[in-house]
């Protein structure tokens, strides 16, 4: 891919196509591309509604791996960067995803992760990578320390029942 200063490409496979959310360094626009061939750079097509987020740094920049659940529910994570970089991560459920139409809405759990305390994540959290491991969700997250220099990795484990998590956490 070329033509823009792309950051944080997020790939996933859905309905026999590869899809990619990607932002620009301005953090204000999120573009959507699709392809039937992951490795052929000429096969990627920009979605006709792209950018799917325009001029909104609170939800444009990808913030972690897209999740495609068994019921075909798709969750897109986005960094909240309108006040400062790494402020939080929000979750958006994709309502419609076809080669001609895209729509989404924000999950009711707002934000999914955010800064808190005065230690490892006091000044930022901007990426989440959740995994369902049979009886619980485990998520790797990042945090910017209180010294405003160091980034760390944290692991969250959610022990609640899966149905609860799908409706409340992601």
MIDOSE-1310 file (N, C-alpha, C; in nm, 2 decimals, decimal comma, always signed):
residues 170
xxxx	+0,09/-0,12/+0,00/+0,00/+0,00/+0,00/+0,09/+0,12/+0,00; +0,05/+0,22/-0,07/+0,12/+0,35/-0,07/+0,03/+0,46/-0,11; +0,08/+0,58/-0,10/+0,00/+0,70/-0,13/-0,04/+0,79/-0,01; -0,03/+0,73/+0,11/-0,05/+0,81/+0,23/+0,05/+0,77/+0,34
xxxx	+0,06/+0,85/+0,44/+0,14/+0,81/+0,55/+0,06/+0,72/+0,65; +0,05/+0,59/+0,61/-0,03/+0,50/+0,68/+0,03/+0,46/+0,81; -0,05/+0,43/+0,91/-0,01/+0,38/+1,04/-0,11/+0,28/+1,09; -0,07/+0,18/+1,17/-0,15/+0,08/+1,24/-0,25/+0,01/+1,15
xxxx	-0,20/-0,06/+1,04/-0,29/-0,14/+0,96/-0,34/-0,26/+1,04; -0,46/-0,29/+1,03/-0,53/-0,40/+1,10/-0,60/-0,49/+1,00; -0,55/-0,61/+0,98/-0,60/-0,70/+0,89/-0,69/-0,80/+0,95; -0,79/-0,85/+0,88/-0,88/-0,96/+0,92/-0,94/-1,02/+0,80
xxxx	-0,99/-1,15/+0,82/-1,05/-1,22/+0,71/-1,20/-1,24/+0,74; -1,28/-1,20/+0,65/-1,43/-1,21/+0,67/-1,50/-1,23/+0,54; -1,59/-1,32/+0,53/-1,67/-1,35/+0,41/-1,58/-1,37/+0,28; -1,48/-1,45/+0,29/-1,39/-1,48/+0,18/-1,31/-1,37/+0,13
xxxx	-1,29/-1,26/+0,21/-1,21/-1,15/+0,16/-1,12/-1,11/+0,28; -1,00/-1,05/+0,24/-0,92/-0,98/+0,34/-0,96/-0,84/+0,35; -0,97/-0,79/+0,47/-1,01/-0,65/+0,50/-0,90/-0,58/+0,58; -0,88/-0,45/+0,56/-0,78/-0,38/+0,63/-0,84/-0,24/+0,67
xxxx	-0,83/-0,21/+0,80/-0,85/-0,08/+0,86/-0,71/-0,02/+0,87; -0,70/+0,11/+0,83/-0,57/+0,18/+0,85/-0,59/+0,33/+0,86; -0,50/+0,39/+0,93/-0,52/+0,53/+0,96/-0,40/+0,61/+0,90; -0,40/+0,74/+0,91/-0,29/+0,82/+0,87/-0,22/+0,88/+1,00
xxxx	-0,10/+0,93/+0,99/-0,03/+0,99/+1,11/-0,11/+1,10/+1,17; -0,20/+1,16/+1,11/-0,28/+1,27/+1,17/-0,38/+1,21/+1,27; -0,41/+1,08/+1,26/-0,50/+1,01/+1,35/-0,65/+1,05/+1,33; -0,68/+1,12/+1,22/-0,81/+1,18/+1,20/-0,90/+1,10/+1,10
xxxx	-0,84/+1,01/+1,02/-0,91/+0,94/+0,92/-0,88/+0,79/+0,93; -0,99/+0,71/+0,91/-0,97/+0,56/+0,91/-1,02/+0,52/+0,77; -0,93/+0,45/+0,70/-0,96/+0,40/+0,57/-0,99/+0,25/+0,57; -1,07/+0,20/+0,48/-1,10/+0,06/+0,47/-1,07/+0,01/+0,33
xxxx	-1,00/-0,10/+0,33/-0,96/-0,16/+0,20/-1,00/-0,31/+0,21; -1,01/-0,37/+0,09/-1,04/-0,51/+0,08/-0,96/-0,58/-0,03; -0,94/-0,71/-0,02/-0,87/-0,78/-0,13/-0,90/-0,93/-0,12; -0,89/-0,99/-0,24/-0,91/-1,14/-0,24/-0,77/-1,21/-0,23
xxxx	-0,66/-1,12/-0,23/-0,53/-1,18/-0,23/-0,44/-1,09/-0,13; -0,41/-1,15/-0,02/-0,34/-1,08/+0,09/-0,20/-1,03/+0,05; -0,13/-1,10/-0,04/+0,01/-1,06/-0,07/+0,03/-0,98/-0,20; -0,08/-0,97/-0,27/-0,06/-0,89/-0,40/-0,10/-0,74/-0,37
xxxx	+0,00/-0,65/-0,37/-0,03/-0,51/-0,34/-0,13/-0,45/-0,44; -0,13/-0,50/-0,57/-0,22/-0,44/-0,67/-0,37/-0,49/-0,65; -0,39/-0,59/-0,57/-0,52/-0,64/-0,55/-0,61/-0,57/-0,45; -0,54/-0,48/-0,37/-0,62/-0,41/-0,26/-0,70/-0,30/-0,32
xxxx	-0,83/-0,29/-0,28/-0,92/-0,19/-0,34/-0,97/-0,11/-0,22; -0,97/+0,02/-0,24/-1,02/+0,11/-0,14/-1,18/+0,10/-0,14; -1,24/+0,08/-0,02/-1,38/+0,08/-0,01/-1,44/+0,21/-0,05; -1,56/+0,20/-0,12/-1,62/+0,33/-0,17/-1,66/+0,42/-0,06
xxxx	-1,68/+0,38/+0,06/-1,72/+0,47/+0,17/-1,60/+0,52/+0,25; -1,48/+0,48/+0,20/-1,36/+0,52/+0,27/-1,32/+0,66/+0,24; -1,28/+0,74/+0,34/-1,26/+0,70/+0,48/-1,39/+0,67/+0,55; -1,39/+0,56/+0,63/-1,51/+0,53/+0,71/-1,52/+0,62/+0,83
xxxx	-1,41/+0,68/+0,88/-1,41/+0,78/+0,98/-1,33/+0,90/+0,92; -1,39/+1,01/+0,93/-1,33/+1,13/+0,86/-1,32/+1,24/+0,96; -1,20/+1,29/+0,98/-1,17/+1,41/+1,06/-1,22/+1,39/+1,21; -1,19/+1,27/+1,27/-1,23/+1,25/+1,41/-1,12/+1,16/+1,47
xxxx	-1,03/+1,23/+1,54/-0,92/+1,16/+1,61/-0,96/+1,08/+1,73; -1,09/+1,09/+1,77/-1,14/+1,01/+1,88/-1,17/+0,87/+1,85; -1,17/+0,83/+1,72/-1,21/+0,70/+1,68/-1,15/+0,65/+1,54; -1,06/+0,72/+1,49/-1,01/+0,68/+1,35/-0,89/+0,58/+1,36
xxxx	-0,80/+0,60/+1,45/-0,67/+0,52/+1,44/-0,69/+0,38/+1,50; -0,66/+0,27/+1,43/-0,68/+0,14/+1,48/-0,61/+0,12/+1,61; -0,68/+0,05/+1,71/-0,62/+0,03/+1,84/-0,61/-0,12/+1,88; -0,59/-0,21/+1,79/-0,57/-0,35/+1,82/-0,64/-0,44/+1,72
xxxx	-0,61/-0,57/+1,73/-0,66/-0,67/+1,64/-0,81/-0,67/+1,63; -0,86/-0,67/+1,51/-1,01/-0,69/+1,49/-1,05/-0,83/+1,53; -1,16/-0,84/+1,60/-1,21/-0,97/+1,64/-1,33/-1,00/+1,55; -1,33/-1,12/+1,50/-1,45/-1,18/+1,43/-1,49/-1,30/+1,51
xxxx	-1,61/-1,28/+1,58/-1,66/-1,38/+1,67/-1,73/-1,49/+1,59; -1,76/-1,60/+1,65/-1,83/-1,71/+1,58/-1,96/-1,68/+1,52; -2,03/-1,58/+1,58/-2,16/-1,54/+1,53/-2,14/-1,43/+1,42; -2,02/-1,42/+1,37/-1,99/-1,32/+1,26/-1,99/-1,18/+1,31
xxxx	-2,00/-1,16/+1,44/-2,00/-1,02/+1,49/-1,85/-0,98/+1,48; -1,83/-0,85/+1,43/-1,70/-0,80/+1,41/-1,68/-0,68/+1,51; -1,57/-0,68/+1,58/-1,54/-0,57/+1,67/-1,41/-0,50/+1,62; -1,42/-0,37/+1,60/-1,30/-0,29/+1,56/-1,26/-0,20/+1,68
xxxx	-1,14/-0,21/+1,71/-1,09/-0,13/+1,82/-1,02/+0,00/+1,76; -1,04/+0,11/+1,83/-0,98/+0,24/+1,79/-0,92/+0,32/+1,90; -0,81/+0,38/+1,87/-0,75/+0,46/+1,97/-0,82/+0,60/+1,98; -0,84/+0,64/+2,11/-0,89/+0,77/+2,13/-0,78/+0,87/+2,14
xxxx	-0,76/+0,95/+2,04/-0,64/+1,04/+2,04/-0,68/+1,19/+2,02; -0,80/+1,22/+2,05/-0,84/+1,36/+2,03/-0,79/+1,46/+2,14; -0,77/+1,41/+2,26/-0,71/+1,50/+2,36/-0,56/+1,48/+2,37; -0,51/+1,35/+2,37/-0,37/+1,32/+2,37/-0,35/+1,17/+2,32
xxxx	-0,24/+1,14/+2,26/-0,21/+1,01/+2,21/-0,21/+0,91/+2,32; -0,28/+0,80/+2,30/-0,29/+0,70/+2,40/-0,39/+0,72/+2,51; -0,48/+0,81/+2,49/-0,58/+0,84/+2,60/-0,66/+0,72/+2,63; -0,71/+0,64/+2,54/-0,80/+0,53/+2,57/-0,82/+0,44/+2,44
xxxx	-0,89/+0,33/+2,45/-0,92/+0,25/+2,34/-1,08/+0,23/+2,34; -1,14/+0,25/+2,23/-1,29/+0,23/+2,22/-1,31/+0,11/+2,13; -1,43/+0,05/+2,14/-1,47/-0,06/+2,06/-1,59/-0,03/+1,98; -1,59/-0,07/+1,85/-1,70/-0,04/+1,76/-1,74/-0,17/+1,70
xxxx	-1,87/-0,20/+1,71/-1,93/-0,32/+1,64/-1,97/-0,29/+1,50; -1,92/-0,37/+1,41/-1,95/-0,35/+1,27/-2,09/-0,40/+1,24; -2,18/-0,32/+1,19/-2,32/-0,36/+1,16/-2,33/-0,42/+1,02; -2,26/-0,35/+0,93/-2,26/-0,40/+0,79/-2,13/-0,39/+0,73
xxxx	-2,08/-0,50/+0,66/-1,95/-0,49/+0,59/-1,97/-0,57/+0,46; -1,97/-0,50/+0,35/-1,98/-0,55/+0,22/-1,88/-0,47/+0,13; -1,86/-0,51/+0,01/-1,77/-0,43/-0,07/-1,83/-0,30/-0,12; -1,96/-0,28/-0,09/-2,02/-0,15/-0,12/-2,07/-0,07/+0,00
xxxx	-2,09/-0,13/+0,11/-2,15/-0,06/+0,23/-2,08/-0,10/+0,36; -2,06/+0,00/+0,44/-2,00/-0,01/+0,58/-2,08/+0,07/+0,68; -2,11/+0,01/+0,79/-2,16/+0,08/+0,90/-2,12/+0,02/+1,03; -2,11/+0,10/+1,14/-2,07/+0,05/+1,27/-2,14/+0,14/+1,38
xxxx	-2,13/+0,09/+1,50/-2,18/+0,17/+1,62/-2,09/+0,14/+1,73; -2,07/+0,24/+1,82/-1,99/+0,22/+1,94/-2,05/+0,12/+2,04; -1,96/+0,03/+2,09/-2,00/-0,06/+2,20/-2,04/+0,02/+2,32; -2,13/-0,03/+2,40/-2,18/+0,05/+2,51/-2,08/+0,06/+2,63
xxxx	-1,98/-0,03/+2,62/-1,87/-0,02/+2,72/-1,77/+0,08/+2,67; -1,78/+0,21/+2,72/-1,69/+0,32/+2,67/-1,60/+0,37/+2,78; -1,48/+0,38/+2,76/-1,39/+0,31/+2,66/-1,37/+0,17/+2,71; -1,30/+0,09/+2,63/-1,27/-0,05/+2,67/-1,15/-0,05/+2,77
xxxx	-1,05/+0,03/+2,73/-0,94/+0,05/+2,83/-0,90/+0,19/+2,83; -0,85/+0,24/+2,94/-0,81/+0,38/+2,95/-0,70/+0,39/+3,06; -0,64/+0,51/+3,07/-0,54/+0,53/+3,17/-0,60/+0,53/+3,31; -0,53/+0,49/+3,41/-0,57/+0,49/+3,55/-0,45/+0,48/+3,64
xxxx	-0,46/+0,52/+3,76/-0,36/+0,51/+3,86/-0,24/+0,60/+3,83; -0,13/+0,56/+3,89/-0,01/+0,65/+3,88/+0,12/+0,56/+3,85; +0,10/+0,45/+3,79/+0,21/+0,36/+3,76/+0,23/+0,33/+3,61; +0,22/+0,20/+3,58/+0,26/+0,15/+3,44/+0,17/+0,21/+3,33
xxxx	+0,05/+0,25/+3,36/-0,04/+0,30/+3,25/-0,10/+0,44/+3,28; -0,03/+0,51/+3,36/-0,08/+0,64/+3,41/-0,10/+0,74/+3,29; -0,02/+0,74/+3,19/-0,02/+0,84/+3,08/-0,06/+0,79/+2,94; -0,11/+0,66/+2,94/-0,16/+0,62/+2,81/-0,19/+0,47/+2,80
xxxx	-0,29/+0,44/+2,72/-0,32/+0,30/+2,68/-0,38/+0,31/+2,54; -0,32/+0,25/+2,44/-0,37/+0,27/+2,31/-0,38/+0,14/+2,22; -0,36/+0,02/+2,28/-0,37/-0,10/+2,20/-0,42/-0,21/+2,29; -0,51/-0,29/+2,23/-0,57/-0,41/+2,30/-0,57/-0,53/+2,20
xxxx	-0,53/-0,64/+2,25/-0,53/-0,76/+2,17/-0,59/-0,88/+2,25; -0,73/-0,89/+2,25/-0,80/-0,99/+2,33/-0,81/-1,12/+2,26; -0,81/-1,23/+2,34/-0,82/-1,37/+2,29/-0,91/-1,45/+2,38; -1,01/-1,52/+2,31/-1,09/-1,61/+2,38/-1,02/-1,74/+2,40
xxxx	-1,00/-1,79/+2,52/-0,92/-1,91/+2,54/-1,00/-2,02/+2,60; -1,13/-2,03/+2,56/-1,21/-2,14/+2,60/-1,31/-2,12/+2,72; -1,26/-2,05/+2,82/-1,35/-2,02/+2,93/-1,33/-1,88/+2,98; -1,25/-1,80/+2,92/-1,23/-1,66/+2,96/-1,16/-1,58/+2,84
xxxx	-1,17/-1,45/+2,86/-1,09/-1,36/+2,77/-0,96/-1,32/+2,83; -0,85/-1,32/+2,76/-0,72/-1,28/+2,80/-0,68/-1,17/+2,70; -0,64/-1,05/+2,75/-0,61/-0,94/+2,66/-0,47/-0,88/+2,70; -0,39/-0,87/+2,60/-0,26/-0,80/+2,62/-0,29/-0,65/+2,58
xxxx	-0,25/-0,56/+2,67/-0,27/-0,42/+2,65/-0,13/-0,35/+2,67; -0,13/-0,23/+2,62/+0,00/-0,15/+2,65/-0,04/-0,03/+2,74; +0,06/+0,02/+2,81/+0,05/+0,13/+2,90/+0,17/+0,22/+2,90; +0,15/+0,35/+2,90/+0,26/+0,45/+2,91/+0,27/+0,49/+3,05
xxxx	+0,39/+0,47/+3,10/+0,42/+0,49/+3,25/+0,41/+0,64/+3,29; +0,40/+0,66/+3,42/+0,39/+0,79/+3,48/+0,51/+0,88/+3,44; +0,62/+0,82/+3,41/+0,74/+0,90/+3,37/+0,73/+0,95/+3,23; +0,62/+0,92/+3,16/+0,59/+0,96/+3,02/+0,69/+0,92/+2,92
xxxx	+0,77/+0,82/+2,95/+0,88/+0,78/+2,86/+0,86/+0,63/+2,82; +0,84/+0,55/+2,92/+0,83/+0,40/+2,90/+0,69/+0,35/+2,88; +0,69/+0,25/+2,78/+0,56/+0,18/+2,76/+0,58/+0,04/+2,81; +0,47/-0,02/+2,87/+0,48/-0,15/+2,93/+0,36/-0,23/+2,87
xxxx	+0,37/-0,36/+2,89/+0,26/-0,45/+2,85/+0,19/-0,50/+2,98; +0,06/-0,50/+2,97/-0,02/-0,56/+3,08/-0,11/-0,67/+3,03; -0,14/-0,76/+3,11/-0,23/-0,87/+3,08/-0,36/-0,86/+3,16; -0,47/-0,86/+3,10/-0,60/-0,86/+3,17/-0,67/-0,99/+3,15
xxxx	-0,73/-1,05/+3,25/-0,80/-1,17/+3,24/-0,94/-1,15/+3,29; -1,04/-1,18/+3,20/-1,18/-1,16/+3,24/-1,24/-1,29/+3,26; -1,28/-1,32/+3,38/-1,33/-1,46/+3,42/-1,48/-1,47/+3,40; -1,55/-1,37/+3,36/-1,70/-1,38/+3,34/-1,73/-1,47/+3,23
xxxx	-1,86/-1,51/+3,23/-1,92/-1,60/+3,13/-1,91/-1,53/+2,99; -1,88/-1,61/+2,89/-1,86/-1,55/+2,75/-1,98/-1,47/+2,71; -2,10/-1,51/+2,73/-2,21/-1,42/+2,68/-2,21/-1,29/+2,75; -2,17/-1,28/+2,87/-2,16/-1,16/+2,95/-2,05/-1,07/+2,88
xxxx	-1,94/-1,13/+2,85/-1,83/-1,06/+2,79/-1,87/-1,00/+2,66; -1,93/-1,08/+2,57/-1,96/-1,04/+2,44/-2,05/-0,92/+2,44; -2,14/-0,91/+2,54/-2,23/-0,80/+2,55/-2,18/-0,68/+2,63; -2,09/-0,71/+2,72/-2,04/-0,60/+2,81/-1,90/-0,55/+2,78
xx	-1,81/-0,64/+2,75/-1,67/-0,61/+2,74/-1,62/-0,57/+2,60; -1,67/-0,65/+2,50/-1,64/-0,62/+2,36/-1,76/-0,60/+2,28
